[in-house]
Amino acid sequence: MKQKKWNIPFSGPSVSQELTEGGFSPLLCQILALRGISTVAQAKGLLFGGKETLHDPMLMLGMDRARERVMRAITERETVAVYGDYDVDGITSTCMLTDWLRGKGLTCYYYIPDRNEEGYGLNCSALDTLKARGVTLVITVDCGITAVEEAAYAHKIGVDMVITDHHECRADALPEAAALIDCKREGDSYPNKNLAGVGVALKLMCACEGESDPPLSRYADLVAIGTVADVMPLSDENRYLVRLGLSQIAASPRPGIAAMLRESSLDPARLTASSISYSLAPRINAAGRLGRASTAAKLLLSRDEESAVTFARELCELNRRRQSIENEIWKEANAQLMGQTPDGPIVLASEHWNQGVIGIAASRLADQYSLPAIIVCLNGDVGKGSCRSYGGFNLFEALSACSDKLIGFGGHALAAGLNVRRDMLEEFRLALREYYLANKPEPLPEVQCDLLITDPSLLSLENVRSLDLLEPYGNANPRPLLCMSGVRLEMLSEVGGGRHSRLRVRLGQTLFECIYFSHSAEETGVLENELIDIAFTPQINEYRGNVAVQLVASAVRPHDPAALCGEILSGDCGCYRAASAYCPERADFVRVWKGMGPAFSVGSDTDAVLRQCPAEMNPETYCLCLMVFREAGLLAGPGGGIYGAEKAQISGKADLDATALIRRLRELS
């Protein structure tokens, strides 16, 4: 079983007095402090920010021209088309704007390109099709900002374009269009640069309406789904938009969403951003990945329950098919690796893989092997690849360095796409490996804990409930990952037919029940009655009338004392709260002192010190004993440090209880 690297913060956050006195729970105060919040006003802005967080759409560069062109189309009853992308953001944007324009009395078509046949973005053939239907204005959503040639072609055939997008703009050229809206354009003064494509389309509607209430009252649900699915930061107005959308779904979901929730066994009243990410979004995305984006669009545009149920079931079936295809690709990719872990990025290719699904398989391989992964779908002499990074490796810079081996590429640091000739694939693999080895990132902790819990009262029902105020969780507002270190595992059993584990741990005098999903008892790697470290998120569990805090584990391991011992031996005062649980008693001091021979010297580093620790003694307690001895003058080392320190002669008897370290530890324990 692969051993994960943990980062446990032994030094807790500094919580301002204003925040402490602001009426927030102690646990919530600590999480807010971790997020850089020190005032009540900042906290209320994050937790309760409402309509006042919305920005004026007219601040967007080009919005005045876009509004004028769209309003002219409405006034003159033009035939309009909305051209979107095949992902969730693109589909929700397309459906929202199409429905709004139809509500204005226009004939409005929507066009979502086939992922496998047409690829991403505008294409001239599609523009010809729309022109033949009488379309005089095409409004793009979630695409178009780089479509210079396609926009020129639209102008040539007499079709106006209003481009709305949220992707990065090309530095060398922008499309010629009736209007361009993209908050990432140079010179754009819109405050929120992190709108999803659906958010930009919403702003266009708000500008045309002259206010935000009418569009939001009807479309906040679609905005929320598209924003969460596109992993936009849930801060600023995005947070309000998603919260409003979730409330709208809970109160009165539109037929398509209601049907999808039923098929997904989700309760609208309990829907969260995480539910969208892990349940709704994959089903909608599956349609686009398998060339059936129109099915998802029909679902969201459904006005009656019967048709909505039909489309929802189709989407669920497409998602099951997507999962099956993805699993087959993953198995075949592993077979190509023949059980070996490469020393550089994984680059695999096949003629049989589905282009719409290879990105998911690449993500799975990257996580499995802790390496960047690229999966290429070959078609004749050319291959199209999906790339996923791992561990902070900048994929875009790597592809740029190897660009002479590629036909083309695009993307960002964490994910990208590429085109490569079949006969250059091996050269590309070698060039990428060479670049990776020369620019290999420092390994990042795989278990990155936010807060170490040393006081069990922090996990009271009231404290845990208060974390609900941080919803919706997502990008830039992740669910806090808490941890306990060196707690006793009192019980370990299996549930769910052995697929999951139930644990009971003791912190001080308090017992906590834990559930560890998708790990059998053997796979946990821990044993009853031993000390363990556990990373978890707390939740309120209600069962048969009993309400209690339950810990949902994300990682467990046998207790590793090395990190805290290292901080103790370094003299870092920030770790004293965590170290107070190991405060030495008189018997500990006596045992350690008697175990030191005449030629004793403290080890040269933390590992060496831990090897000196007496059997059956907590290493943290041993290290604290050494630090107290040093402060009392019983140990002296070069430069006053602890490593290499030797016994020192002092006159009289040392008063260990009077040392500042012992007094501080006892204050905190």
C-alpha positions as CSV (number, residue, x, y, z in Angstrom):
1,M,0.0,0.0,0.0
2,K,1.5,3.4,-1.0
3,Q,2.5,5.5,2.0
4,K,1.1,9.0,1.6
5,K,3.0,12.1,2.8
6,W,1.2,14.1,5.4
7,N,1.4,17.7,6.4
8,I,0.0,18.3,9.9
9,P,-0.1,21.9,11.1
10,F,1.1,21.7,14.7
11,S,1.0,25.5,15.0
12,G,-2.7,26.6,15.1
13,P,-3.9,29.8,13.5
14,S,-3.9,33.2,15.3
15,V,-7.5,34.2,15.8
16,S,-8.2,37.9,16.3
17,Q,-10.0,39.0,19.4
18,E,-12.6,40.7,17.2
19,L,-13.4,37.4,15.5
20,T,-13.5,35.6,18.8
21,E,-16.0,38.1,20.3
22,G,-18.0,38.2,17.0
23,G,-20.5,35.5,18.0
24,F,-18.9,32.7,15.8
25,S,-18.1,29.3,17.2
26,P,-14.5,28.6,18.3
27,L,-14.1,26.0,15.5
28,L,-15.5,28.3,12.8
29,C,-13.2,31.2,14.1
30,Q,-10.2,29.0,13.6
31,I,-11.2,28.0,10.0
32,L,-12.0,31.7,9.2
33,A,-8.6,32.7,10.5
34,L,-6.9,30.1,8.3
35,R,-8.6,31.8,5.4
36,G,-7.1,35.1,6.2
37,I,-10.2,36.6,7.9
38,S,-9.7,38.7,11.0
39,T,-12.7,41.0,11.2
40,V,-16.4,40.4,11.7
41,A,-17.2,42.4,8.5
42,Q,-14.9,40.0,6.5
43,A,-16.5,37.0,8.1
44,K,-20.0,38.2,7.4
45,G,-19.1,39.0,3.8
46,L,-17.9,35.4,3.3
47,L,-20.7,33.7,5.2
48,F,-23.7,35.8,4.4
49,G,-22.7,37.9,1.3
50,G,-25.8,38.5,-0.8
51,K,-27.0,40.6,-3.7
52,E,-24.7,43.4,-2.8
53,T,-21.8,41.3,-4.0
54,L,-23.0,41.4,-7.6
55,H,-21.1,43.7,-9.9
56,D,-22.5,45.9,-12.6
57,P,-22.4,44.1,-15.9
58,M,-21.8,47.4,-17.7
59,L,-18.3,47.4,-16.2
60,M,-17.4,44.7,-18.8
61,L,-15.5,45.9,-21.8
62,G,-17.8,45.6,-24.8
63,M,-21.0,45.1,-22.9
64,D,-22.6,48.3,-24.2
65,R,-22.1,47.1,-27.8
66,A,-23.3,43.6,-26.9
67,R,-26.5,44.9,-25.2
68,E,-27.2,47.2,-28.2
69,R,-26.9,44.3,-30.7
70,V,-29.0,41.9,-28.7
71,M,-31.7,44.4,-28.0
72,R,-31.8,45.3,-31.7
73,A,-32.3,41.6,-32.6
74,I,-35.2,41.4,-30.0
75,T,-36.8,44.5,-31.4
76,E,-36.5,43.5,-35.0
77,R,-37.5,39.8,-34.3
78,E,-34.3,38.4,-35.9
79,T,-33.6,34.7,-36.0
80,V,-30.8,34.1,-33.5
81,A,-28.6,31.2,-32.6
82,V,-26.7,30.4,-29.4
83,Y,-23.4,28.6,-30.0
84,G,-22.0,26.8,-27.0
85,D,-19.5,24.2,-25.8
86,Y,-20.2,20.6,-25.0
87,D,-19.1,20.7,-21.3
88,V,-21.5,21.5,-18.4
89,D,-20.6,25.2,-18.4
90,G,-21.3,25.4,-22.1
91,I,-24.5,23.4,-22.0
92,T,-26.0,25.4,-19.1
93,S,-25.0,28.6,-20.8
94,T,-26.5,27.5,-24.1
95,C,-29.8,26.5,-22.5
96,M,-30.1,29.6,-20.3
97,L,-29.6,32.1,-23.1
98,T,-31.7,30.1,-25.6
99,D,-34.6,29.9,-23.2
100,W,-34.3,33.7,-22.4
101,L,-34.2,34.7,-26.1
102,R,-37.2,32.4,-26.9
103,G,-39.0,34.0,-24.0
104,K,-38.5,37.4,-25.7
105,G,-40.4,36.0,-28.7
106,L,-37.5,35.1,-30.9
107,T,-36.9,32.1,-33.1
108,C,-33.7,30.9,-31.4
109,Y,-31.7,27.8,-32.3
110,Y,-28.9,26.4,-30.2
111,Y,-25.8,24.7,-31.6
112,I,-23.4,22.6,-29.6
113,P,-20.7,21.0,-31.7
114,D,-20.0,17.2,-31.6
115,R,-16.9,16.7,-29.5
116,N,-15.6,13.8,-31.6
117,E,-16.5,15.0,-35.1
118,E,-16.2,18.8,-34.8
119,G,-14.1,19.4,-31.8
120,Y,-14.1,22.5,-29.5
121,G,-15.4,25.9,-30.6
122,L,-16.7,27.6,-33.7
123,N,-16.4,26.0,-37.1
124,C,-17.3,27.4,-40.5
125,S,-19.5,24.4,-41.5
126,A,-21.7,25.1,-38.5
127,L,-22.0,28.7,-39.4
128,D,-23.1,27.7,-42.9
129,T,-25.8,25.5,-41.3
130,L,-27.1,28.3,-39.1
131,K,-27.0,30.8,-42.0
132,A,-29.2,28.4,-44.1
133,R,-31.8,28.5,-41.2
134,G,-32.1,32.2,-41.5
135,V,-29.9,33.1,-38.6
136,T,-28.6,36.7,-38.7
137,L,-27.0,36.8,-35.2
138,V,-24.9,34.2,-33.5
139,I,-24.2,34.6,-29.8
140,T,-21.4,32.4,-28.5
141,V,-21.3,31.2,-24.9
142,D,-18.2,29.7,-23.2
143,C,-16.3,29.8,-26.5
144,G,-15.3,32.1,-29.3
145,I,-12.6,34.4,-27.9
146,T,-9.9,32.8,-30.1
147,A,-12.1,32.2,-33.2
148,V,-10.4,34.8,-35.4
149,E,-10.8,33.0,-38.7
150,E,-14.4,31.8,-37.9
151,A,-15.5,35.2,-37.0
152,A,-14.1,36.6,-40.2
153,Y,-16.0,33.9,-42.1
154,A,-19.3,34.8,-40.3
155,H,-18.9,38.4,-41.4
156,K,-18.2,37.2,-44.9
157,I,-21.5,35.3,-45.1
158,G,-23.5,38.1,-43.5
159,V,-23.9,36.7,-40.0
160,D,-23.2,39.0,-37.0
161,M,-21.6,37.7,-33.9
162,V,-21.7,38.6,-30.2
163,I,-18.9,36.6,-28.5
164,T,-19.2,35.9,-24.8
165,D,-16.4,33.9,-23.2
166,H,-14.4,33.5,-20.1
167,H,-11.2,31.9,-21.4
168,E,-7.8,33.5,-21.8
169,C,-7.5,35.8,-24.8
170,R,-4.8,35.6,-27.4
171,A,-2.2,38.3,-27.1
172,D,-1.8,38.7,-30.9
173,A,-5.4,38.9,-32.1
174,L,-9.1,39.1,-31.2
175,P,-12.0,38.1,-33.4
176,E,-13.8,40.8,-35.3
177,A,-17.4,40.8,-34.1
178,A,-20.3,43.0,-33.4
179,A,-19.3,42.7,-29.7
180,L,-16.8,40.9,-27.6
181,I,-17.3,40.2,-23.9
182,D,-14.6,38.4,-21.9
183,C,-13.6,39.7,-18.4
184,K,-10.1,38.5,-19.1
185,R,-9.7,41.0,-22.0
186,E,-6.9,43.5,-21.6
187,G,-8.4,46.7,-20.4
188,D,-11.5,45.1,-18.9
189,S,-12.3,46.6,-15.5
190,Y,-14.9,44.1,-14.4
191,P,-13.9,43.2,-10.8
192,N,-14.6,39.4,-11.0
193,K,-12.2,37.7,-13.4
194,N,-13.4,34.3,-12.4
195,L,-16.9,34.1,-13.8
196,A,-17.7,30.9,-15.6
197,G,-19.0,31.0,-19.1
198,V,-22.5,30.8,-17.8
199,G,-21.8,33.7,-15.5
200,V,-20.7,35.9,-18.4
201,A,-23.8,34.9,-20.3
202,L,-25.9,35.8,-17.3
203,K,-24.3,39.3,-17.2
204,L,-25.3,39.8,-20.8
205,M,-28.9,39.1,-19.9
206,C,-28.8,41.3,-16.8
207,A,-27.4,44.2,-19.0
208,C,-30.3,43.7,-21.5
209,E,-32.9,43.6,-18.7
210,G,-31.4,46.5,-16.9
211,E,-31.4,44.6,-13.6
212,S,-30.3,41.3,-12.2
213,D,-33.5,40.0,-10.5
214,P,-35.5,38.7,-13.5
215,P,-32.7,36.6,-14.9
216,L,-31.5,35.3,-11.5
217,S,-35.1,34.4,-10.4
218,R,-35.3,32.1,-13.4
219,Y,-31.7,30.9,-14.1
220,A,-29.7,30.9,-10.9
221,D,-29.9,27.1,-10.8
222,L,-28.2,26.8,-14.2
223,V,-25.6,29.4,-13.2
224,A,-24.8,27.4,-10.1
225,I,-24.4,24.1,-11.9
226,G,-22.2,25.6,-14.6
227,T,-20.1,27.6,-12.2
228,V,-19.4,24.6,-9.9
229,A,-18.9,22.1,-12.7
230,D,-16.3,24.4,-14.3
231,V,-14.4,24.6,-11.0
232,M,-14.6,28.4,-10.8
233,P,-13.5,29.9,-7.4
234,L,-16.5,30.1,-5.1
235,S,-15.6,33.6,-3.9
236,D,-16.9,37.1,-4.6
237,E,-20.2,37.1,-6.5
238,N,-19.7,33.5,-7.6
239,R,-20.4,32.4,-4.0
240,Y,-23.7,34.2,-3.9
241,L,-24.7,32.9,-7.3
242,V,-24.1,29.3,-6.4
243,R,-25.8,29.7,-3.0
244,L,-28.8,31.3,-4.7
245,G,-28.9,28.6,-7.3
246,L,-28.8,25.8,-4.7
247,S,-31.7,27.5,-2.8
248,Q,-33.7,27.7,-6.0
249,I,-33.2,24.0,-6.7
250,A,-34.2,23.1,-3.2
251,A,-37.4,25.2,-3.4
252,S,-38.6,24.5,-6.9
253,P,-36.3,22.6,-9.3
254,R,-37.1,22.9,-13.0
255,P,-38.4,19.7,-14.6
256,G,-35.1,18.6,-16.1
257,I,-33.1,19.1,-12.9
258,A,-35.9,17.5,-10.8
259,A,-35.8,14.4,-13.0
260,M,-32.0,14.2,-12.8
261,L,-32.1,14.5,-9.0
262,R,-34.5,11.6,-8.8
263,E,-32.4,9.5,-11.1
264,S,-29.3,10.3,-9.0
265,S,-31.2,9.6,-5.7
266,L,-30.4,13.1,-4.5
267,D,-32.6,15.1,-2.2
268,P,-33.1,18.7,-3.6
269,A,-33.2,20.1,-0.1
270,R,-29.8,18.6,0.7
271,L,-28.1,19.4,-2.6
272,T,-24.6,20.9,-2.2
273,A,-21.9,22.1,-4.5
274,S,-20.2,18.8,-3.9
275,S,-23.4,17.0,-5.1
276,I,-23.2,18.9,-8.3
277,S,-19.5,18.1,-8.8
278,Y,-19.7,14.4,-8.1
279,S,-23.2,13.5,-9.2
280,L,-25.0,15.9,-11.5
281,A,-22.0,17.3,-13.5
282,P,-20.6,13.9,-14.6
283,R,-24.0,12.9,-16.0
284,I,-24.4,16.1,-18.0
285,N,-20.7,15.9,-19.1
286,A,-21.1,12.3,-20.2
287,A,-23.5,13.5,-23.0
288,G,-20.9,15.9,-24.4
289,R,-18.1,13.3,-24.1
290,L,-20.0,10.8,-26.1
291,G,-21.2,13.2,-28.7
292,R,-24.7,13.5,-27.3
293,A,-24.7,17.0,-25.8
294,S,-28.1,17.7,-27.3
295,T,-29.6,15.2,-24.9
296,A,-28.4,17.2,-21.9
297,A,-29.7,20.4,-23.6
298,K,-33.1,18.9,-24.1
299,L,-33.2,17.8,-20.5
300,L,-32.5,21.3,-19.2
301,L,-34.9,22.9,-21.6
302,S,-37.7,20.4,-20.8
303,R,-40.9,21.9,-19.7
304,D,-42.8,18.8,-18.8
305,E,-42.0,15.9,-16.4
306,E,-42.5,13.1,-18.9
307,S,-39.9,14.3,-21.4
308,A,-37.6,15.3,-18.6
309,V,-37.6,11.8,-17.1
310,T,-36.9,10.3,-20.5
311,F,-33.9,12.5,-21.1
312,A,-32.6,12.1,-17.5
313,R,-32.6,8.3,-17.9
314,E,-30.8,8.7,-21.2
315,L,-28.1,10.8,-19.5
316,C,-27.7,8.3,-16.7
317,E,-27.3,5.5,-19.2
318,L,-24.7,7.6,-21.1
319,N,-22.9,8.1,-17.9
320,R,-22.8,4.4,-17.2
321,R,-21.5,3.9,-20.7
322,R,-18.9,6.6,-20.1
323,Q,-17.8,4.9,-16.9
324,S,-17.5,1.6,-18.7
325,I,-15.4,3.0,-21.5
326,E,-13.2,4.9,-19.1
327,N,-12.6,1.8,-17.1
328,E,-11.6,-0.1,-20.2
329,I,-9.2,2.6,-21.2
330,W,-7.7,2.6,-17.7
331,K,-7.2,-1.1,-17.7
332,E,-5.6,-1.1,-21.2
333,A,-3.3,1.8,-20.1
334,N,-2.2,-0.1,-17.1
335,A,-1.6,-3.2,-19.2
336,Q,0.7,-1.1,-21.5
337,L,2.7,0.0,-18.4
338,M,3.0,-3.7,-17.4
339,G,3.1,-3.0,-13.7
340,Q,6.1,-0.6,-14.0
341,T,6.1,3.0,-12.8
342,P,7.9,5.2,-15.3
343,D,10.5,7.7,-14.1
344,G,8.8,10.5,-16.1
345,P,5.4,11.5,-17.4
346,I,3.1,8.7,-18.6
347,V,2.5,8.9,-22.4
348,L,0.3,6.2,-23.8
349,A,-1.5,5.8,-27.1
350,S,-4.0,3.6,-28.9
351,E,-6.2,3.6,-31.9
352,H,-9.1,2.2,-29.9
353,W,-9.6,4.8,-27.2
354,N,-12.6,7.2,-27.1
355,Q,-11.4,10.7,-27.5
356,G,-14.1,12.1,-25.3
357,V,-13.2,10.0,-22.3
358,I,-9.4,9.9,-22.4
359,G,-9.1,13.0,-20.2
360,I,-10.8,11.3,-17.3
361,A,-8.6,8.2,-17.7
362,A,-5.5,10.4,-17.8
363,S,-6.6,12.0,-14.5
364,R,-7.0,8.6,-12.9
365,L,-3.6,7.5,-14.1
366,A,-2.0,10.7,-12.8
367,D,-3.4,10.0,-9.3
368,Q,-2.6,6.4,-9.4
369,Y,1.1,6.8,-10.3
370,S,1.7,10.3,-8.9
371,L,3.0,11.4,-12.3
372,P,1.7,13.7,-15.1
373,A,-0.2,11.5,-17.6
374,I,-1.0,11.9,-21.3
375,I,-3.3,9.6,-23.2
376,V,-3.4,9.9,-27.0
377,C,-6.2,8.7,-29.3
378,L,-4.6,7.8,-32.6
379,N,-6.4,8.3,-35.9
380,G,-4.3,7.6,-38.9
381,D,-1.1,9.5,-38.9
382,V,-2.2,11.9,-36.2
383,G,-3.1,11.6,-32.5
384,K,-5.1,13.8,-30.2
385,G,-4.1,13.7,-26.6
386,S,-5.5,14.8,-23.2
387,C,-2.9,15.8,-20.6
388,R,-3.3,15.9,-16.8
389,S,-0.6,17.2,-14.4
390,Y,0.4,16.0,-10.9
391,G,2.2,17.4,-8.0
392,G,2.5,21.0,-9.2
393,F,4.2,20.2,-12.5
394,N,3.5,23.0,-15.0
395,L,2.1,21.1,-18.0
396,F,1.7,24.1,-20.2
397,E,5.4,25.1,-19.8
398,A,6.4,21.5,-20.4
399,L,4.5,21.3,-23.7
400,S,5.9,24.6,-24.7
401,A,9.4,23.3,-24.3
402,C,8.5,20.2,-26.4
403,S,6.5,22.1,-29.0
404,D,8.8,21.2,-31.8
405,K,7.6,17.6,-31.4
406,L,3.9,18.5,-31.6
407,I,1.5,19.7,-34.2
408,G,-0.1,22.0,-31.7
409,F,-1.3,22.2,-28.1
410,G,-3.3,24.3,-25.7
411,G,-4.5,24.5,-22.1
412,H,-3.0,25.5,-18.8
413,A,-0.6,24.3,-16.0
414,L,-2.9,21.5,-14.8
415,A,-4.6,20.2,-17.9
416,A,-4.0,20.5,-21.6
417,G,-4.8,19.0,-25.0
418,L,-2.4,18.3,-27.9
419,N,-2.1,17.0,-31.4
420,V,0.9,14.9,-32.4
421,R,2.1,13.0,-35.4
422,R,2.2,9.2,-34.9
423,D,5.8,9.0,-36.0
424,M,6.8,11.8,-33.5
425,L,5.1,10.2,-30.5
426,E,8.3,8.5,-29.2
427,E,10.4,11.6,-29.7
428,F,7.8,13.6,-27.8
429,R,7.8,11.1,-25.0
430,L,11.6,11.2,-24.6
431,A,11.7,15.0,-24.8
432,L,8.9,15.4,-22.2
433,R,10.7,12.9,-19.9
434,E,14.0,14.9,-20.2
435,Y,12.2,18.1,-19.4
436,Y,10.4,16.6,-16.4
437,L,13.6,15.2,-14.9
438,A,15.3,18.6,-15.2
439,N,12.2,20.4,-13.8
440,K,10.9,17.8,-11.4
441,P,8.7,19.5,-8.7
442,E,9.3,19.0,-5.0
443,P,6.8,16.4,-3.8
444,L,3.7,17.9,-2.3
445,P,2.0,16.4,0.8
446,E,-0.9,14.2,-0.4
447,V,-2.7,14.7,2.9
448,Q,-2.8,18.4,3.5
449,C,-4.5,19.0,6.8
450,D,-5.9,22.4,7.7
451,L,-6.3,22.2,11.5
452,L,-5.0,19.8,14.2
453,I,-7.6,19.1,16.8
454,T,-6.1,18.7,20.3
455,D,-9.2,19.8,22.2
456,P,-12.2,17.4,21.8
457,S,-14.7,20.2,22.7
458,L,-13.9,21.8,19.3
459,L,-15.9,18.9,17.7
460,S,-19.1,19.5,19.7
461,L,-22.4,19.4,17.8
462,E,-22.7,23.2,17.9
463,N,-19.1,23.7,16.5
464,V,-19.5,21.2,13.7
465,R,-22.9,22.6,12.8
466,S,-21.4,26.0,12.5
467,L,-19.2,24.9,9.6
468,D,-22.4,24.7,7.5
469,L,-22.1,28.5,7.2
470,L,-19.1,27.9,5.0
471,E,-21.2,26.2,2.3
472,P,-21.0,26.1,-0.7
473,Y,-17.6,24.5,-0.7
474,G,-15.5,24.3,-3.8
475,N,-12.6,25.9,-5.5
476,A,-11.1,28.7,-3.3
477,N,-13.4,27.6,-0.5
478,P,-12.5,24.0,0.1
479,R,-14.1,21.9,2.9
480,P,-11.8,22.0,5.9
481,L,-9.7,18.9,6.4
482,L,-9.1,18.4,10.1
483,C,-6.9,15.8,11.8
484,M,-5.9,14.2,15.1
485,S,-2.5,12.9,15.8
486,G,-1.5,10.1,18.2
487,V,-5.0,9.1,19.2
488,R,-5.9,5.7,20.4
489,L,-7.7,3.4,18.0
490,E,-10.2,1.6,20.3
491,M,-12.2,-0.2,17.7
492,L,-11.9,-1.2,14.0
493,S,-14.6,-3.1,12.1
494,E,-15.9,-3.5,8.6
495,V,-19.3,-2.4,7.3
496,G,-20.9,-2.6,3.9
497,G,-19.9,-6.1,3.3
498,G,-16.3,-5.3,4.0
499,R,-16.1,-2.4,1.5
500,H,-15.9,0.3,4.2
501,S,-14.5,0.5,7.8
502,R,-15.8,1.9,11.0
503,L,-13.4,3.2,13.6
504,R,-13.6,4.5,17.1
505,V,-10.8,6.7,18.4
506,R,-10.1,8.3,21.7
507,L,-8.9,11.9,22.1
508,G,-8.4,12.6,25.8
509,Q,-11.5,11.2,27.5
510,T,-13.8,11.6,24.4
511,L,-14.6,8.9,22.0
512,F,-15.4,9.6,18.3
513,E,-17.1,7.3,15.8
514,C,-15.5,7.4,12.3
515,I,-16.4,6.0,8.9
516,Y,-13.7,5.3,6.3
517,F,-15.3,4.7,2.9
518,S,-13.9,2.4,0.2
519,H,-11.3,0.9,2.6
520,S,-11.5,-2.5,4.2
521,A,-10.1,-3.0,7.7
522,E,-7.0,-4.5,6.2
523,E,-6.6,-1.6,3.7
524,T,-6.6,1.0,6.5
525,G,-3.1,-0.2,7.5
526,V,-3.9,0.4,11.2
527,L,-4.6,-2.0,14.1
528,E,-6.8,-1.8,17.2
529,N,-5.2,-0.4,20.4
530,E,-2.4,1.3,18.6
531,L,-1.9,5.1,18.2
532,I,-2.9,6.5,14.9
533,D,-3.1,9.7,12.9
534,I,-6.5,10.4,11.2
535,A,-7.4,13.1,8.7
536,F,-11.2,13.7,8.4
537,T,-14.1,16.0,7.9
538,P,-16.7,16.2,10.7
539,Q,-20.4,15.8,10.0
540,I,-23.6,15.5,11.9
541,N,-25.0,12.0,11.8
542,E,-28.7,11.4,12.6
543,Y,-29.8,7.8,13.0
544,R,-32.9,6.6,14.7
545,G,-33.4,9.8,16.6
546,N,-29.7,9.9,17.8
547,V,-27.8,13.0,16.7
548,A,-24.0,12.8,17.0
549,V,-20.8,14.0,15.5
550,Q,-19.3,11.6,13.1
551,L,-15.8,11.8,11.5
552,V,-15.6,10.9,7.8
553,A,-12.0,9.8,7.4
554,S,-10.0,10.6,4.3
555,A,-6.7,9.1,5.4
556,V,-5.4,7.1,8.4
557,R,-2.0,5.8,9.3
558,P,-0.1,4.4,12.3
559,H,1.0,7.4,14.4
560,D,4.2,9.1,13.0
561,P,5.8,11.1,15.8
562,A,8.7,12.4,13.6
563,A,7.2,15.7,12.5
564,L,6.1,17.0,15.9
565,C,9.3,15.7,17.5
566,G,11.3,17.7,14.9
567,E,9.4,20.9,15.8
568,I,9.8,20.2,19.5
569,L,13.6,19.8,19.1
570,S,13.8,22.9,17.0
571,G,12.4,24.9,19.8
572,D,9.3,26.1,17.8
573,C,6.9,27.5,20.4
574,G,4.1,27.2,17.9
575,C,3.9,23.5,18.4
576,Y,3.5,23.7,22.2
577,R,-0.3,23.3,22.1
578,A,0.0,20.0,20.2
579,A,3.0,19.0,22.4
580,S,1.1,19.6,25.6
581,A,-0.7,16.3,25.2
582,Y,2.7,14.7,25.9
583,C,3.8,16.8,28.8
584,P,6.3,14.8,30.9
585,E,5.6,13.7,34.5
586,R,8.3,13.3,37.1
587,A,8.6,9.5,36.4
588,D,9.3,10.3,32.8
589,F,12.2,12.7,33.7
590,V,13.6,10.1,36.1
591,R,13.5,7.3,33.5
592,V,15.1,9.4,30.8
593,W,17.9,10.7,33.1
594,K,18.7,7.3,34.4
595,G,18.9,5.9,30.9
596,M,21.7,8.4,30.0
597,G,25.1,6.9,30.4
598,P,28.2,8.9,31.3
599,A,29.1,9.4,27.6
600,F,25.6,10.2,26.5
601,S,25.0,12.7,23.8
602,V,21.8,13.7,22.0
603,G,21.5,12.3,18.5
604,S,22.6,14.5,15.6
605,D,19.1,14.7,14.0
606,T,15.5,13.9,14.7
607,D,15.7,10.3,13.5
608,A,18.8,9.7,15.6
609,V,17.0,11.1,18.7
610,L,14.0,8.9,18.1
611,R,16.2,5.9,18.0
612,Q,17.4,6.8,21.5
613,C,13.8,6.9,22.9
614,P,13.2,4.4,25.6
615,A,10.8,1.5,24.8
616,E,7.2,2.2,25.6
617,M,7.7,5.9,26.0
618,N,6.0,8.4,23.6
619,P,8.8,9.9,21.4
620,E,7.2,13.3,21.9
621,T,7.5,13.0,25.7
622,Y,11.1,11.9,25.3
623,C,11.9,14.9,23.2
624,L,10.2,17.3,25.7
625,C,12.3,15.8,28.5
626,L,15.4,16.5,26.5
627,M,14.3,20.1,25.9
628,V,13.5,20.6,29.6
629,F,16.9,19.2,30.6
630,R,18.5,21.6,28.2
631,E,16.7,24.6,29.6
632,A,17.5,23.5,33.1
633,G,21.2,23.3,32.2
634,L,21.4,19.5,32.5
635,L,22.3,19.2,28.8
636,A,24.6,21.6,26.9
637,G,25.3,21.5,23.2
638,P,27.2,23.4,20.6
639,G,25.6,26.8,20.0
640,G,23.0,26.1,22.6
641,G,21.1,23.6,20.4
642,I,19.8,20.2,21.4
643,Y,21.4,18.1,18.7
644,G,24.7,16.7,19.9
645,A,24.2,18.1,23.5
646,E,26.0,16.3,26.3
647,K,25.4,16.0,30.0
648,A,26.5,19.1,31.9
649,Q,27.6,19.6,35.5
650,I,25.6,22.0,37.6
651,S,25.8,23.0,41.2
652,G,22.7,22.2,43.2
653,K,19.5,20.5,42.2
654,A,17.7,21.4,39.0
655,D,14.1,22.6,39.4
656,L,12.5,21.1,36.3
657,D,9.0,22.3,37.3
658,A,10.2,25.9,37.2
659,T,11.3,25.8,33.6
660,A,9.4,28.0,31.2
661,L,8.7,25.0,28.9
662,I,7.0,22.9,31.6
663,R,5.0,25.8,32.9
664,R,3.7,26.6,29.3
665,L,2.9,22.9,28.6
666,R,0.9,22.6,31.8
667,E,-1.0,25.8,31.0
668,L,-2.0,24.4,27.7
669,S,-2.8,20.8,28.8
